[in-house]
């Protein structure tokens, strides 16, 4: 029997503990839970964190974006992208930062250099920090035309970044 089994069980218990603490009304307890889940890189926490992005409290949204960026789950892409249009500049800033962290992880994957999921493909090819308008336009295209072939998305990414590059 491996020594890793008790460690893995302890980690899973810790993750469950912090997921439960996300429900706390005490901001410091909530903040600590979000921070710990990000540090633990807990993919199990992603659906719970995504749910918090719907909060009307911008401070909660920005802390969750920070954790989601550390976790780096592709499942969080659409909810994170939605935060690029948030009314608070610091939330938008953290959304760009978190998307950049996921983008860096995509770029590190040498066995799959071009993701097949259109929005992941967009993140791979369009840096939201450099081309925020192009990235948002691409996102709207993906939502309205989800079944287009990958070649369509390659051309769209090139066109949108070229247009925005000329506007700068």
C-alpha positions in Angstrom: 0.0 0.0 0.0 1.3 3.4 -0.9 2.0 6.3 1.6 0.2 8.6 -0.9 -3.3 7.3 -0.1 -3.5 8.9 3.4 -2.1 12.1 2.0 -4.6 12.2 -0.9 -7.5 11.5 1.5 -6.3 14.3 3.8 -6.1 16.7 0.9 -9.7 15.7 -0.3 -11.0 16.3 3.3 -9.2 19.7 3.3 -10.8 20.6 0.0 -14.3 19.6 1.2 -13.7 21.7 4.4 -12.8 24.8 2.4 -15.7 24.3 -0.1 -18.1 24.3 2.9 -16.5 27.5 4.2 -17.3 29.3 1.0 -20.8 29.6 2.4 -19.7 31.6 5.4 -21.1 35.1 5.8 -17.9 36.1 7.6 -15.7 37.7 4.8 -12.4 36.6 6.4 -13.6 33.0 6.5 -14.8 33.2 2.9 -11.6 34.9 1.8 -9.4 32.3 3.5 -11.5 29.4 1.9 -11.2 31.0 -1.6 -7.5 31.6 -1.2 -6.8 28.0 0.1 -8.8 26.4 -2.7 -6.7 28.4 -5.2 -3.5 27.3 -3.5 -4.6 23.7 -3.5 -5.4 24.0 -7.2 -8.7 22.2 -6.5 -10.6 21.4 -9.7 -13.3 20.0 -7.5 -13.9 23.5 -6.2 -14.4 25.1 -9.7 -18.2 24.7 -9.9 -18.6 26.2 -6.4 -16.3 29.1 -7.3 -18.0 29.7 -10.6 -21.3 30.0 -8.7 -19.8 32.8 -6.6 -19.0 34.8 -9.8 -22.8 35.5 -10.0 -22.5 37.4 -6.7 -23.4 41.1 -6.6 -20.4 41.6 -4.4 -17.5 42.6 -6.6 -14.9 41.9 -3.9 -16.1 38.2 -3.9 -15.9 38.0 -7.7 -12.4 39.4 -7.9 -11.1 37.0 -5.2 -12.7 34.0 -6.9 -11.1 35.1 -10.3 -7.8 35.0 -8.5 -8.4 31.5 -7.3 -9.7 30.3 -10.7 -6.6 31.6 -12.4 -4.4 29.6 -10.1 -6.5 26.5 -10.6 -6.5 26.9 -14.3 -9.6 24.9 -15.3 -10.9 25.3 -18.8 -14.4 24.7 -17.3 -14.1 28.2 -15.8 -13.4 30.0 -19.1 -16.9 31.2 -20.1 -17.7 32.5 -16.6 -14.3 34.2 -16.4 -14.8 35.8 -19.8 -18.1 37.1 -18.7 -16.3 39.1 -16.0 -14.4 41.1 -18.7 -17.5 43.3 -18.9 -17.9 43.8 -15.2 -18.7 47.3 -14.0 -15.7 47.3 -11.7 -12.3 47.9 -13.2 -10.5 45.7 -10.7 -12.8 42.8 -11.4 -12.1 43.2 -15.2 -8.4 43.4 -14.4 -8.4 40.2 -12.4 -10.4 38.5 -15.1 -7.7 39.4 -17.6 -5.0 38.2 -15.2 -6.8 34.9 -14.5 -7.4 34.3 -18.3 -3.7 35.0 -18.8 -2.8 32.3 -16.2 -4.9 29.8 -18.1 -3.5 30.9 -21.4 0.1 30.3 -20.0 -0.9 26.8 -19.0 -2.3 26.2 -22.5 0.9 27.4 -24.1 2.9 25.1 -21.9 1.0 22.0 -23.2 3.4 20.8 -25.9 1.4 17.7 -26.8 -1.7 19.8 -27.7 -0.5 23.1 -29.1 -3.8 24.1 -30.6 -6.9 23.4 -28.4 -9.9 22.1 -30.3 -12.5 23.9 -28.1 -13.1 27.2 -29.8 -12.9 29.4 -26.7 -9.7 27.7 -25.5 -8.4 28.1 -29.1 -9.1 31.8 -28.8 -7.3 32.1 -25.5 -4.4 30.3 -27.0 -4.2 32.7 -30.0 -5.5 36.0 -28.6 -4.0 37.4 -25.5 -6.9 39.2 -23.7 -4.4 41.5 -22.0 -3.1 42.7 -25.4 -6.3 42.4 -27.5 -9.3 42.7 -25.1 -11.8 43.9 -27.8 -10.7 41.2 -30.2 -11.0 38.6 -27.5 -14.5 39.7 -26.5 -15.6 39.8 -30.1 -14.3 36.3 -30.6 -16.2 35.2 -27.5 -19.5 36.6 -28.8 -18.8 34.8 -32.1 -18.3 31.5 -30.3 -21.5 31.9 -28.4 -23.5 32.7 -31.5 -21.9 30.1 -33.9 -20.7 27.2 -31.7 -20.6 24.6 -34.4 -18.2 26.3 -36.8 -15.0 24.3 -37.9 -11.6 25.0 -36.3 -10.4 26.6 -39.6 -13.1 29.2 -39.2 -11.9 30.1 -35.7 -8.2 30.3 -36.9 -9.2 32.9 -39.5 -11.4 34.8 -37.1 -8.7 35.0 -34.5 -6.2 36.4 -37.1 -8.7 38.9 -38.5 -9.8 40.2 -35.1 -6.3 40.7 -33.7 -5.2 42.4 -37.0 -8.0 44.8 -36.8 -7.4 45.7 -33.1 -3.7 45.9 -33.7 -4.3 48.6 -36.4 -6.6 50.5 -34.0 -3.9 50.9 -31.4 
